[in-house]
């Protein structure tokens, strides 16, 4: 079950209780998001990388038959699966995740390259 911070309903007549409850939930979500992100970086084995503000190249067209198929698509599928959680919490990469998740059945090297750019 996934619950976002915005979906939380706190029923209380006291504004302090509502504020503190939301603060607690926000800290739990942000801690879990940071942990999930660091787990993804560990799985991808990314150490020395450059950061970018754009998760995918502009006007990038990925096709099912782009390049050579991955010999073992397990890592690609695992990383996309982990990114699906961030789909709800990181709105800046939502579109990019939806694009790379379309190629989970038969990923190619071009798709993996796009996935690494998101990370």
Secondary structure, DSSP 8 states (H G I E B T S, - for coil): ----GGG-----S-HHHHHHHHHHHHHHHHHHHHHHHHHHHHHHT--S----S-SS-TT----TTSS-B-S-THHHHHHHHHHHHHHHH-GGGHHHHHHHGGGSSS-BHHHHHHHHHH-
